[in-house]
Amino acid sequence: MEQRAKRRGALAVLLVSLAAPLGSEAEEAWGYLWTVRTMQLYPLTEDLIRVGRQPGSHIILTHPMVSRRHVEIRKTTDGAMIADLHSTNGTHVNRRALRAGQESPLGAGDLLTLAEEELLFDWTKEGLFEESLRHALLARLVVLRVPALQDRTIRALGTERRIEGRSEAAVDLDQERLRMSYANETEAQAFEPGEKVLVGDVAIAEGGLRLSLWGVSREAPLQSRRAAYSQLVHGELLVGLAGSSPEAARANFESRWAEEGMRFITPLLFPVMEIYSEAQSAESGLKVARGLADLSEPVALKDGARCLAFLYRLDPTDAELPVHAARAEARWVKAMAAANQSGLDELQRSELVAALERGKGLVRTAGELGANETKEVEAEIVEAEGMLGKVP
């Protein structure tokens, strides 16, 4: 009873801390800012937005290292610009430092760092919520508080059949209850409570939060500190709300996500997992992501490409990250083309075409940074385009 009361108290404190006002949307917003630490949403309704500790600023940040007048954000005919106002502790856009007084364009999903305060920018609230979700979970290590099934392969009569390990968590926030359900449990292996796994992909889907999880196989040999993990296992976890019916639970989840974003997701995940900080995730997360990009399964290549591209956004000075991400995009397209010789639907094809375009952009970026292997990756992209073109 005492432990349950402590949990309830901790959750109550968390919910109160997330209950700050989101900001007025009475006027039409042209963009949005989201503070990562306090989870506040700020609609941008003026053409000039002042951000800092100074009273009267459009957005007041209370962190003591933020300057009284830290930055200005301007709406322009070409988009948006941010300007450092000679701040004491500096301004970064996607971890690139701005000089005192320097301006920089802003794009969807950009991460702004004002001293030690982080904010995300996007043109729409929906886009911003999705970016905040990726920033909180994608390529992060988490420690599970519940078992989660792993995929498995059945071999018989010279053929292989892959069975997806899918687990579902239905959370009742009011009663602090959690119900787990599992598909394909027979002879299945699972990630155990307390096990550390990487989030390879994250999305709002099927009336819940869908997480693609990757961990190191228990049979894997010890790796050197620098080597990428090579034996990885996968499972999928869907986290949603409990309800009187599946339809009601999905509708409740979708409406709360659309209104609250991560302010709703954070307490939902509390009984399911503990999220490591970015700094704690960095080295191991990169090793897992690089390992995914070297596997043959389409889901591994897709998740590896997504994680590596995201990690490059967090560290845009690492010339090798865009190379690894572009190669994973090309290999994912080749794997999908090889596995779907009978044909692809319109959605699959458009997704693969987009992956190749991302790969081309990443290769150009890597070349500008002076990376090696860009010619080899360009050749892989051309090969992938050719394979995709032959699939009906």
C-alpha positions in Angstrom: 0.0 0.0 0.0 2.8 2.4 0.9 4.6 1.7 -2.4 1.4 2.3 -4.3 0.8 5.6 -2.5 4.4 6.7 -3.4 3.8 5.8 -7.1 0.5 7.7 -7.1 2.2 10.7 -5.4 5.1 10.6 -8.0 2.6 10.5 -10.9 0.6 13.3 -9.4 3.7 15.5 -9.1 4.5 14.7 -12.7 1.0 15.5 -14.0 1.0 18.8 -12.1 4.4 19.7 -13.5 2.9 19.1 -17.0 -0.2 21.2 -16.4 1.3 24.6 -17.3 -0.8 26.5 -19.8 0.0 25.8 -23.4 -0.4 29.4 -24.6 -3.2 31.2 -26.4 -4.2 30.2 -29.9 -6.9 32.8 -30.2 -4.9 34.4 -33.1 -3.8 32.2 -36.1 -0.3 30.9 -35.5 2.3 30.8 -38.3 4.6 28.5 -36.3 5.1 26.8 -32.9 7.8 26.4 -30.3 8.0 23.6 -27.8 10.2 23.7 -24.7 11.7 20.2 -24.2 12.3 20.6 -20.4 8.9 22.1 -19.4 6.8 20.7 -22.2 5.1 24.1 -23.0 3.7 24.8 -26.4 4.0 28.4 -27.7 2.0 29.4 -30.8 3.9 32.1 -32.7 1.3 34.7 -33.7 3.5 37.9 -34.1 5.9 38.5 -37.0 8.6 39.2 -34.5 9.0 37.0 -31.4 11.4 37.9 -28.5 12.6 35.1 -26.3 14.5 35.5 -23.0 14.1 36.0 -19.3 13.1 39.6 -19.6 9.5 40.3 -18.5 7.4 41.4 -21.4 9.2 38.9 -23.8 6.8 37.0 -26.0 8.3 33.8 -24.6 9.7 34.0 -21.1 12.2 31.3 -20.2 13.2 31.1 -16.5 16.4 29.1 -16.8 19.0 31.3 -15.1 21.6 30.8 -17.9 19.2 32.2 -20.5 19.9 35.9 -21.2 17.2 38.6 -20.5 17.2 39.2 -24.3 18.4 36.0 -25.8 17.0 35.6 -29.4 14.5 37.0 -31.8 12.5 34.9 -34.2 11.2 36.6 -37.3 8.6 35.6 -39.9 9.8 36.5 -43.4 8.5 36.1 -46.9 10.9 33.2 -47.4 10.2 31.4 -44.1 11.6 32.2 -40.6 14.9 33.5 -39.2 16.4 33.3 -35.7 18.9 35.9 -34.5 21.1 35.7 -31.4 20.9 39.0 -29.5 24.5 38.9 -28.1 23.4 36.4 -25.5 25.9 35.6 -22.7 25.7 31.8 -22.9 25.1 31.3 -26.6 22.6 30.0 -29.1 22.7 26.8 -31.2 20.5 25.7 -34.1 20.7 21.9 -34.5 23.8 22.0 -32.3 25.6 24.5 -34.6 26.7 27.6 -32.7 25.6 31.0 -33.8 28.0 33.9 -33.4 26.9 36.8 -31.3 24.3 38.7 -33.3 24.3 36.1 -36.1 21.1 35.2 -38.0 20.1 31.7 -39.2 17.1 30.3 -41.1 14.7 28.0 -39.3 13.1 24.9 -40.7 10.6 22.3 -39.6 11.9 20.2 -36.7 14.9 22.4 -35.9 16.3 22.1 -32.4 17.2 25.4 -30.8 19.5 25.5 -27.7 19.5 28.7 -25.7 22.2 28.3 -23.1 20.9 25.0 -21.6 17.3 25.4 -22.6 16.2 23.3 -25.6 13.2 24.2 -27.9 11.8 22.6 -31.0 10.4 24.7 -33.9 7.8 23.6 -36.5 5.3 25.2 -38.8 2.3 23.2 -37.4 1.3 21.9 -34.0 0.9 18.4 -35.5 4.4 18.5 -36.9 5.8 19.8 -33.7 4.2 17.1 -31.6 5.7 14.4 -33.9 9.1 16.1 -33.6 8.9 16.2 -29.9 8.0 12.5 -29.9 11.1 11.6 -32.0 13.3 13.9 -29.9 12.1 12.2 -26.7 12.3 8.6 -27.8 14.0 7.9 -31.2 17.4 6.3 -31.0 17.1 6.5 -27.2 17.8 3.7 -24.8 14.9 2.7 -22.5 14.6 0.2 -19.6 11.5 -1.9 -19.9 9.2 -2.3 -16.9 7.1 -5.0 -18.7 8.0 -8.0 -20.8 7.9 -7.5 -24.6 8.0 -10.3 -27.2 10.8 -10.6 -29.7 10.4 -11.6 -33.4 11.3 -15.2 -34.1 12.1 -17.3 -37.2 10.5 -20.7 -37.8 12.5 -23.1 -40.0 10.8 -26.1 -41.5 11.2 -28.2 -44.7 13.9 -25.9 -46.0 11.8 -22.7 -45.7 11.8 -19.9 -43.1 8.9 -18.0 -41.7 9.3 -14.9 -39.6 6.8 -14.3 -36.8 6.5 -10.8 -35.4 6.8 -10.4 -31.7 4.1 -7.9 -30.9 3.1 -6.8 -27.4 0.3 -4.3 -26.3 0.1 -2.3 -23.2 -3.3 -0.8 -22.2 -2.8 1.8 -19.5 -5.6 3.1 -17.3 -4.2 6.5 -16.1 -7.0 7.1 -13.6 -6.7 3.7 -11.8 -2.9 3.3 -12.4 -3.5 -0.1 -13.9 -1.7 -1.7 -16.8 -2.9 -4.7 -18.8 -0.5 -6.5 -21.1 -1.5 -8.7 -24.1 0.7 -10.7 -26.5 0.5 -12.1 -30.0 2.3 -15.3 -31.0 3.5 -16.3 -27.5 4.2 -19.9 -28.3 7.9 -20.7 -27.7 8.6 -17.0 -27.9 11.5 -15.2 -26.5 11.0 -11.8 -24.8 12.7 -8.7 -23.6 12.5 -9.0 -19.8 11.6 -6.2 -17.3 14.8 -4.3 -16.5 16.3 -5.0 -19.9 17.8 -2.1 -21.8 16.6 -1.7 -25.5 16.9 0.9 -28.2 13.9 2.6 -29.8 14.5 2.2 -33.5 11.3 3.8 -34.6 8.4 5.6 -33.0 5.0 6.6 -34.4 1.4 7.3 -33.5 -0.5 4.5 -35.2 -3.4 2.1 -34.6 -4.8 4.3 -31.8 -1.6 4.1 -29.7 2.1 4.7 -29.6 4.0 2.2 -31.7 7.6 1.5 -30.7 10.1 -0.6 -32.7 12.5 -2.1 -30.1 16.0 -3.5 -30.6 18.2 -5.3 -28.1 21.4 -7.3 -28.2 20.9 -11.0 -28.5 21.7 -13.0 -25.4 23.8 -15.3 -27.5 25.9 -12.4 -29.0 29.6 -12.4 -28.3 31.2 -9.6 -26.3 31.9 -6.6 -28.5 34.8 -4.2 -28.4 34.0 -0.6 -27.2 34.2 0.7 -30.8 32.5 -2.2 -32.7 28.8 -1.9 -33.8 26.5 -4.5 -32.3 26.0 -7.3 -34.9 23.5 -9.7 -33.3 20.3 -7.7 -32.6 16.8 -8.9 -31.8 13.5 -7.0 -32.5 10.1 -6.6 -31.1 7.2 -4.2 -31.4 5.3 -2.6 -28.5 2.1 -0.7 -28.8 1.2 1.5 -25.9 -2.4 2.8 -25.7 -5.2 3.7 -23.3 -7.5 1.2 -21.6 -11.2 1.8 -22.4 -14.7 0.5 -22.4 -14.1 -0.7 -26.0 -11.1 -0.7 -28.4 -12.9 2.0 -30.5 -13.3 4.2 -27.4 -9.7 3.7 -26.3 -8.4 4.6 -29.8 -10.6 7.7 -30.0 -9.5 8.8 -26.5 -5.9 8.3 -27.4 -6.1 10.2 -30.7 -8.0 13.2 -29.2 -5.6 13.5 -26.2 -2.5 13.2 -28.5 -3.8 15.9 -30.8 -4.5 18.3 -27.9 -1.5 17.5 -25.5 1.2 15.8 -27.5 4.1 14.6 -25.2 2.4 16.1 -22.1 0.0 13.1 -22.5 2.6 10.5 -23.7 5.0 11.0 -20.8 2.7 9.8 -18.0 1.3 7.1 -20.3 4.8 5.6 -20.6 5.6 5.9 -16.9 4.4 2.3 -16.0 5.9 0.8 -19.2 9.5 2.0 -19.3 12.1 4.4 -18.0 13.7 6.6 -20.7 17.5 7.3 -20.6 18.8 10.7 -21.2 20.3 11.6 -24.5 23.8 11.7 -23.0 23.4 8.2 -21.4 22.1 6.8 -24.8 24.7 8.3 -27.0 27.5 5.7 -27.4 25.4 2.6 -27.1 22.6 4.1 -29.2 25.0 4.8 -32.0 26.5 1.3 -31.9 23.0 -0.3 -32.1 21.9 2.0 -35.0 25.1 1.2 -36.9 24.5 -2.4 -36.3 21.0 -2.2 -37.7 22.3 -0.6 -40.9 24.6 -3.6 -41.5 21.8 -6.2 -41.2 19.8 -7.7 -44.0 16.2 -7.5 -42.7 14.2 -4.5 -44.2 12.8 -3.5 -40.8 16.4 -3.3 -39.4 17.6 -1.2 -42.4 14.7 1.1 -42.2 15.1 1.7 -38.5 18.9 2.0 -38.8 18.5 4.7 -41.5 16.0 6.6 -39.4 18.1 6.5 -36.3 21.4 7.4 -38.0 19.8 10.4 -39.8 18.3 11.6 -36.6 21.6 11.2 -34.7 23.2 13.3 -37.5 20.8 16.1 -36.8 21.9 16.0 -33.2 25.6 16.0 -34.2 25.9 17.7 -37.6 29.7 17.8 -37.4 30.1 14.0 -37.7 30.8 13.5 -41.4 30.4 9.7 -41.2 26.8 9.7 -39.9 25.2 10.9 -43.1 27.2 8.3 -45.0 26.0 5.4 -42.8 22.4 6.8 -43.0 22.4 7.1 -46.8 23.8 3.6 -47.2 21.1 2.2 -44.9 18.4 4.0 -47.0 19.8 2.5 -50.2 20.0 -1.0 -48.7 16.5 -0.8 -47.3 15.2 0.0 -50.8 17.1 -2.9 -52.3 15.9 -5.3 -49.6 12.3 -4.2 -50.1 12.6 -4.5 -53.9 14.1 -8.0 -53.6 11.4 -9.1 -51.2 8.4 -7.7 -53.2 9.2 -8.9 -56.8 5.5 -9.5 -57.4 4.7 -5.8 -56.8 4.5 -2.8 -54.4 1.5 -0.8 -53.5 1.4 2.9 -54.0 2.2 3.8 -50.4 5.2 1.4 -50.3 6.6 2.8 -53.5 6.3 6.4 -52.5 8.0 5.6 -49.1 10.9 4.0 -50.9 11.2 6.8 -53.5 11.3 9.2 -50.5 14.0 7.1 -48.9 16.2 7.4 -52.0 15.7 11.2 -52.1 16.8 11.4 -48.4 19.8 9.2 -49.2 20.9 11.5 -52.1 20.6 14.5 -49.8 22.6 12.8 -47.1 25.3 11.9 -49.6 25.5 15.6 -50.7 25.8 16.7 -47.1 28.5 14.1 -46.4 30.5 15.2 -49.4 30.3 18.9 -48.2 31.7 17.7 -44.9 34.6 15.9 -46.6 33.4 12.3 -45.8 34.9 9.3 -47.3 33.0 6.6 -49.2 30.5 9.0 -50.8 31.1 7.5 -54.3 30.4 4.0 -53.1 27.2 5.1 -51.5 26.1 7.0 -54.6 26.6 3.8 -56.5 24.4 1.9 -54.1 21.7 4.5 -54.4 21.8 4.2 -58.2 21.6 0.4 -57.9 18.6 0.7 -55.6 16.9 3.0 -58.0 17.4 0.4 -60.8 16.0 -2.4 -58.7 13.0 -0.4 -57.6 12.3 0.6 -61.2 12.0 -3.1 -62.2 9.4 -3.9 -59.5 5.8 -3.6 -60.9 
